[in-house]
Amino acid sequence: MCILMIQKTLFWSHISTKYFRVYI
């Protein structure tokens, strides 16, 4: 398993949540 890919997914997940909360 690639740690970089996991980090990337977590990073994008964090950003998506952030923007989603800002939108609402």
Backbone hydrogen bonds, N-H to C=O, Kabsch-Sander energy under -0.5 kcal/mol:
donor,donor_aa,acceptor,acceptor_aa,energy
3,I,1,M,-0.7
6,I,2,C,-1.5
7,Q,3,I,-2.8
8,K,4,L,-2.5
9,T,5,M,-2.4
10,L,6,I,-2.5
11,F,7,Q,-2.7
12,W,8,K,-2.8
13,S,9,T,-2.4
14,H,10,L,-2.4
15,I,11,F,-2.2
16,S,12,W,-2.7
17,T,13,S,-2.2
18,K,14,H,-2.1
19,Y,15,I,-2.8
20,F,16,S,-2.6
21,R,17,T,-2.3
22,V,18,K,-1.7
23,Y,19,Y,-2.3
24,I,20,F,-1.6
